[in-house]
């Protein structure tokens, strides 16, 4: 009987993610489904804050809520793309490492810009239809 009661408590004690409403283990610092931080430690710890920032970028790319988010992503990743182009041109004379870094950063930044813009434009007409 005590084992059965313990199993019931394990089933009932779940942490609910405020971002996606998925249930998680009580000891989890990040959501298993969407990666959102679940505890204050996950958002403030040195290494954990890097993971929390990754969640912010994923949310901005997958579900951009307004034009300011899209423009911010364009600004951030546009500068990275511009730096990658410079690395590609400078890398021919300076060193092979610049070519590799530029060849990696350019497609990544362009994909982030493209996905954010596409998701914003795809989401926007649906919201306008519901509002009318």
RAJOJO-V777009 format. One record per residue. N is the residue number from 1. RES is the residue in one letter. PSI is psi in whole degrees, 0 to 359 (none if undefined). BURIAL is + if it has 9 or more other C-alpha atoms within 8 Angstrom, else -. Layout:
BEGIN
<<N RES PSI BURIAL> <N RES PSI BURIAL>>
END
This chain:
BEGIN
<<1 X 314 -> <2 X 325 -> <3 X 321 -> <4 X 319 -> <5 X 322 -> <6 X 320 -> <7 X 322 -> <8 X 320 -> <9 X 322 -> <10 X 322 -> <11 X 328 -> <12 X 331 -> <13 X 95 -> <14 X 144 +> <15 X 132 +> <16 X 128 -> <17 X 128 +> <18 X 347 -> <19 X 314 -> <20 X 359 -> <21 X 24 -> <22 X 147 -> <23 X 141 -> <24 X 166 +> <25 X 145 -> <26 X 332 -> <27 X 358 -> <28 X 138 +> <29 X 338 +> <30 X 150 +> <31 X 135 +> <32 X 336 -> <33 X 309 -> <34 X 348 -> <35 X 7 +> <36 X 146 +> <37 X 135 +> <38 X 337 +> <39 X 158 -> <40 X 327 -> <41 X 321 -> <42 X 333 +> <43 X 346 +> <44 X 341 -> <45 X 147 -> <46 X 307 -> <47 X 322 -> <48 X 330 +> <49 X 331 +> <50 X 317 -> <51 X 323 -> <52 X 322 +> <53 X 324 -> <54 X 323 -> <55 X 320 +> <56 X 316 -> <57 X 320 -> <58 X 317 -> <59 X 319 +> <60 X 324 +> <61 X 316 +> <62 X 323 +> <63 X 66 +> <64 X 123 +> <65 X 331 -> <66 X 174 -> <67 X 330 -> <68 X 321 -> <69 X 316 +> <70 X 315 +> <71 X 323 -> <72 X 318 -> <73 X 321 +> <74 X 318 +> <75 X 312 -> <76 X 304 -> <77 X 341 +> <78 X 319 +> <79 X 322 -> <80 X 319 +> <81 X 318 +> <82 X 318 +> <83 X 323 +> <84 X 321 +> <85 X 317 +> <86 X 318 +> <87 X 321 +> <88 X 319 +> <89 X 319 +> <90 X 328 +> <91 X 335 +> <92 X 326 +> <93 X 327 -> <94 X 305 -> <95 X 160 +> <96 X 332 -> <97 X 323 -> <98 X 321 +> <99 X 317 +> <100 X 313 -> <101 X 316 +> <102 X 320 +> <103 X 333 +> <104 X 313 -> <105 X 325 +> <106 X 307 +> <107 X 325 +> <108 X 313 -> <109 X 321 +> <110 X 324 +> <111 X 318 -> <112 X 317 +> <113 X 314 +> <114 X 313 -> <115 X 319 +> <116 X 312 +> <117 X 316 +> <118 X 314 -> <119 X 325 +> <120 X 314 +> <121 X 326 -> <122 X 326 -> <123 X 326 -> <124 X 311 -> <125 X 326 -> <126 X 317 -> <127 X 325 -> <128 X 323 -> <129 X 321 -> <130 X 328 -> <131 X 334 -> <132 X none ->>
END
